[in-house]
Structures are given as structure tokens and as C-alpha cells.
Amino acid sequence: YAIVATDSFHSVGGDGAPRAVWTLLTLAIVTPLSFLKSMDSLRFTSAAAIIILMFILVVVILYLLDPWEAPLLRACPGGGGG
């Protein structure tokens, strides 16, 4: 998991920071979650993940349908929305 997360952070953050910085950042986020005594503590994290996935689903559907012909939803200039 740390390898996938580090690669994701590195690709989003660009080449400004070395890979070791992104690895340490990932471990700083994941390590405290692994020491929780109960899985009930992760319910808020799970809820946030579901909300984010729903948002992504809405964006994908809007991109697919593009009912308003919104230029914001275009993949590239002159590209089609669907």
C-alpha cells in the first residue's frame, strides 16, 4: 500500500520533492491508523472515502453526458464530451 500511495503522491506532487519525502509522508499518514485498537475508529475515514468516490462518480457521469455543453468538462480544447 505504501508503494502505491507513494507513487500516487509523487505523480501528483511532481518532481519537486524526492521520493523519500513522499514515502515518509505516506508512512506518517498510514502508521497511526495501523495501531488503532478497534476498527470502529475508521468509520469516519470510510465515510469520507465513500463521499469522495461518489463525487468522482458524479464528475464521470457529467463528463459522459455533458448536458450543458460546459467547456469546463472538456478533456482538451476542441475535444468532444461524449
N, C-alpha and C positions, 0 to 999 in steps of 0.2 A: 504494500500500500504506500509506503513512504517513497518508493521509487517512482510510482505513477504520479503521486502528488507533487514530488519534486520536479518531475518533467513538466507537469502542467504549470506550476508556478514559474519555472524557468522560461517556458514558451510565452507566457503572458507578460512576465516582467521584462523580457528582453535580455540582452547580453550585458546589461549594466552591472549586475551583481554576479559573482562567481557561483558555481553550482553548490559549493559547500554552504553558502549563506542560505540558499533555498532549502537545502537538506536540513539544516539546523532549525529553520523556521517551521518546516513540516513536523519535525520531531517535537518542537516546543508546543505545537498545537495538539498533536496526537497523543503524546506521552501522558499528560494528565488525564485524558479520557480513558486510557487503558488501566488506570489504577482505581477506578470507581468501584465501590463495594456492591452497588446494585445497578442493574440495567435501567431501573426507573429514572435514574438521573439523566439518561439520554433522550427522554421523551421530548424535550424542547428542541434538541438538535434534530431529531427525526421529524418533528413538525416543521421546522424551518426548511429541511431538505425537501419535504413534500410540497411546501409552498413555492419554493424555487423551481421545482420540477413542473408544477402547474403553470407558473409564469412562462417557462420555456415552451411548454406545450401551446399556450395561447399565442406566443410570438410565432411559432412554427405554423400554426393554423392560419393566423393573419397573413403571414408571408405566402402561404399556399393559396388562400382565397383572394387576398388583396381587393376587398370590396370597394375601397375608397380610392384606388389607384394612387396610393400615397408614395411619394418619392423616397420617403424615409425607409420603406420596406424593400427598396430595390437593391439587388445584390451588387450591381455595378451600373455605371451610367449607361443608359440605353438598354439595359437588360430587362427581360420580361419577368413578371412576378409569378407566373404560373404556367 
